[in-house]
Structure formats: C-alpha cells, structure tokens
Amino acid sequence: MGTYSVADAKNHLPRLIDKALDGEEVVITRRGKPVVELKPTGERPAPPIGSHEWLDARRRARPKVDISSVELLNLIYESDEE
C-alpha cells in the first residue's frame, strides 16, 4: 500500500491515478492520518489513439506485403532509368 501526503498527491496526481489503475492501493493522508483512498471505478480505459499499442494493432491488421524496402526502392529506381 502506498501512502502519500496531500502535497504529494497534489504534485503527482496523474502518477498516483496510474498506480491505482494498475491495482496498487493508493492512500492519501492529511497530517499523517488516512483520509482518501484512490481506486479505479472500472477497467483501465483503452489507450488513446496514437499510442504505440494502437499503432501496433493497426499494423498487425493490415494485409502483409511480401516485398522488402530495398526491393521496393529498386523497383522505383528501375522505372526511372527506363
């Protein structure tokens, strides 16, 4: 269980929210006494569009192309030379 003062919570609230979403008990204290516990209201929200997970999922969903970047460049330059 992590206990944090009100001042720590004020300065690091996004980090404490992430800890609570990851399942850690987060307790905020005032004058050394526990007053608030942070806990998630449901499952962790999906990552925002543009995050690495989203990009990886999109890349995996696309059809596979069986050509390397070198082969593609060779094809491009061959057409210029003709």
LINKA-V27503 format. One record per backbone hydrogen bond with DSSP energy under -1.0 kcal/mol. NH is the residue of the N-H (numbers start at 0). CO is the residue of the C=O. E is the energy in kcal/mol with one decimal. If there is no record, write none. Layout:
BEGIN
NH,CO,E
NH,CO,E
END
This chain:
BEGIN
1,24,-2.9
3,26,-2.8
5,28,-1.2
8,4,-2.6
9,5,-2.5
10,6,-2.0
11,7,-1.9
15,11,-2.2
16,12,-2.6
17,13,-2.1
18,14,-2.0
19,15,-2.3
20,16,-2.5
21,17,-1.6
22,19,-1.5
23,18,-2.3
26,1,-3.1
27,35,-3.3
28,3,-3.1
29,32,-2.6
32,29,-1.6
34,27,-2.8
35,27,-1.8
37,25,-2.9
50,47,-1.7
54,50,-2.2
55,51,-2.7
56,52,-2.4
57,53,-2.2
58,54,-2.4
59,55,-2.4
60,56,-1.5
66,64,-1.3
71,67,-2.2
72,68,-2.4
73,69,-2.3
74,70,-2.1
75,71,-2.1
76,72,-2.7
77,73,-2.2
78,74,-1.6
79,75,-1.2
80,76,-1.6
81,77,-1.1
END
